[in-house]
Amino acid sequence: MGFSSRFHDAKKESGVKVNLHDLRGTFATRCMIAGLTDQEIADILGWNTKDVAFIRLKYVDQARVVVAMAERISRGTK
């Protein structure tokens, strides 16, 4: 049984209505909040930077990104 089959079974059992593409978008969003660049996210996910920019514009709360970046700066990390 492969990952997709297991994911489908778990999704059906839990009643959660998501798909694998949703998880990739969520991961990209969390990477953005963590401060990764669009290029870094594109490299990880096998996307191009235009795809990442689209996710950023459509889904990411920029205020959360700014707060996360400010926290990283205050800790002295990039």
Kinemage of the C-alpha trace (Angstrom):
@kinemage 1
@onewidth
@group {chain A} dominant
@subgroup {mainchain}
@vectorlist {calphas} color= white
{ca met a 1} P 0.000 0.000 0.000
{ca gly a 2} L 1.519 3.321 -1.103
{ca phe a 3} L 1.434 6.735 0.517
{ca ser a 4} L -1.466 7.968 -1.619
{ca ser a 5} L -3.591 4.974 -0.645
{ca arg a 6} L -2.795 5.384 3.034
{ca phe a 7} L -3.487 9.109 2.816
{ca his a 8} L -6.837 8.443 1.128
{ca asp a 9} L -7.806 5.880 3.789
{ca ala a 10} L -6.807 8.189 6.658
{ca lys a 11} L -8.668 11.086 5.071
{ca lys a 12} L -11.798 8.986 4.594
{ca glu a 13} L -11.653 7.660 8.165
{ca ser a 14} L -11.149 11.109 9.696
{ca gly a 15} L -13.674 12.923 7.535
{ca val a 16} L -11.106 15.611 6.736
{ca lys a 17} L -11.619 17.019 3.267
{ca val a 18} L -8.108 17.793 2.015
{ca asn a 19} L -5.936 16.487 -0.769
{ca leu a 20} L -2.204 16.125 -1.243
{ca his a 21} L -2.062 19.424 -3.129
{ca asp a 22} L -3.571 21.166 -0.075
{ca leu a 23} L -0.776 19.752 2.060
{ca arg a 24} L 1.860 21.070 -0.333
{ca gly a 25} L 0.250 24.516 -0.165
{ca thr a 26} L 0.191 24.371 3.620
{ca phe a 27} L 3.846 23.346 3.676
{ca ala a 28} L 4.738 26.212 1.328
{ca thr a 29} L 2.843 28.639 3.548
{ca arg a 30} L 4.659 27.431 6.660
{ca cys a 31} L 7.987 27.763 4.863
{ca met a 32} L 7.106 31.354 3.974
{ca ile a 33} L 6.217 32.130 7.572
{ca ala a 34} L 9.518 30.550 8.631
{ca gly a 35} L 11.315 32.986 6.328
{ca leu a 36} L 12.371 30.804 3.397
{ca thr a 37} L 12.704 32.587 0.073
{ca asp a 38} L 10.476 31.813 -2.883
{ca gln a 39} L 13.477 30.206 -4.609
{ca glu a 40} L 14.191 27.948 -1.621
{ca ile a 41} L 10.555 26.858 -1.439
{ca ala a 42} L 10.435 26.256 -5.193
{ca asp a 43} L 13.568 24.108 -4.972
{ca ile a 44} L 12.151 22.020 -2.112
{ca leu a 45} L 8.760 21.446 -3.749
{ca gly a 46} L 9.906 21.174 -7.349
{ca trp a 47} L 7.854 24.231 -8.296
{ca asn a 48} L 8.886 27.370 -10.106
{ca thr a 49} L 9.004 30.693 -8.305
{ca lys a 50} L 5.828 31.860 -10.091
{ca asp a 51} L 3.894 29.028 -8.401
{ca val a 52} L 5.309 30.027 -5.025
{ca ala a 53} L 4.471 33.690 -5.634
{ca phe a 54} L 0.880 32.692 -6.481
{ca ile a 55} L 0.537 30.760 -3.209
{ca arg a 56} L 2.012 33.712 -1.325
{ca leu a 57} L -0.457 36.174 -2.863
{ca lys a 58} L -3.503 33.948 -2.540
{ca tyr a 59} L -3.076 32.277 0.841
{ca val a 60} L -0.404 33.761 3.054
{ca asp a 61} L -1.292 36.313 5.687
{ca gln a 62} L 1.526 38.798 5.183
{ca ala a 63} L 1.154 40.095 8.739
{ca arg a 64} L 2.085 36.625 10.048
{ca val a 65} L 5.128 36.558 7.799
{ca val a 66} L 6.264 39.986 9.004
{ca val a 67} L 5.834 38.997 12.661
{ca ala a 68} L 7.753 35.747 12.107
{ca met a 69} L 10.565 37.608 10.352
{ca ala a 70} L 10.742 40.205 13.130
{ca glu a 71} L 11.017 37.403 15.687
{ca arg a 72} L 13.850 35.795 13.730
{ca ile a 73} L 15.669 39.114 13.453
{ca ser a 74} L 15.314 39.732 17.176
{ca arg a 75} L 16.880 36.306 17.819
{ca gly a 76} L 19.737 37.223 15.499
{ca thr a 77} L 18.969 34.628 12.808
{ca lys a 78} L 18.284 35.116 9.115
